[in-house]
Amino acid sequence: MTEANSEKEPITFVDNRKIDPETGEIRQPAADNGAAPAQAPESGNGAETGNGGNGGDAQALADTISGELAERTSDLQRLTAEYANYRRRVERDRKAAIDSAKASVVTELLGVLDDLDRARAHGDLESGPLRSVADKLSAALLKQGLEEFGSEGEPFDPTLHEAVQHEGSGHDPVIVIVMRKGYRFGDRVLRHALVGVTDGVADLTENADQPTEEASDVDAGANEQ
C-alpha cells in the first residue's frame, strides 16, 4: 500500500533561492499559499508616458542632427571659399611670375631694338634681309605685350619720360625731340624715354601775346605825351 501511494503522489521541490538562476533577476517573496503574488497590470498611463518619453528623445536627437548638419555645411562653405581664394592667389602669382620672366627677357632685347632704330633712321632697313629680321623681331615683341612710347608732339609725362633738354619756362611742356624711345610691358615701365621738351602751344601763344600788349601800352603812353 505504501509503495502504491508513493508512485501516485508527485514529488515537489520548493526553490527558495532569491535570485532566479536562469534570468538573474531577484525573485519576489512567495505568498502564504505558495502562489506568486499577481503583479498589478501596468496602467495605460504608464504606456503613454513611455511613448511620450520616446517622442521627446526622438525630437532631441533630430535637433542634434540638424545642428551638426548646419555646422558641417558652414564648415564646407568656408573651406570652399578658402579654396577658391587660394586658387585665385595661385593663379595671380603664376601670372605675375610669367610676366616678370617675359619682362626680364624683353629688357635684354631693348638694346637690339635701339640698334635697329638707328639703322632705320640711317636708311639701312629700306630693303634687304635685315629689314625682314627687324620686322619679325618687332612683331614678336609687340605680340608678347611690349609697347613703345615717346614721340614728338606728345605731352610730357614725368612718369614715362625723362627730360634731358628743356626750352622755355612754361607749365605745359611737350616733346619736341626723342633721343631714346621708352618701353613698357603691360603696366610695368621697362625704360623711360629720353626726350627734349619745350613750352606747349598755349604757353607759346601767351608768351607771344604778352610782349605785344606791353608794346601797345608803351606806344599808348608815348602818344599821350
Buried (B, 14 or more C-beta within 10 A) or exposed (E): EEEEEEEEEEEEEEEEEEEEEEEEEEEEEEEEEEEEEEEEEEEEEEEEEEEEEEEEEEEEEEEEEEEEEEEEEEEEEEEEEEEEEEEEEEEEEEEEEEBEEBBEEBBEBBEEBBEBBEBBEEEBBEEEEBBEEBEEBBEEBEEBBBEBBBEEEBEBBEEBBBBEEBEBEBEBBBBBEBEBBBBBBEEBBBBBBBBBBBBBEEBBEEEEEEEEEEEEEEEEEEEEE
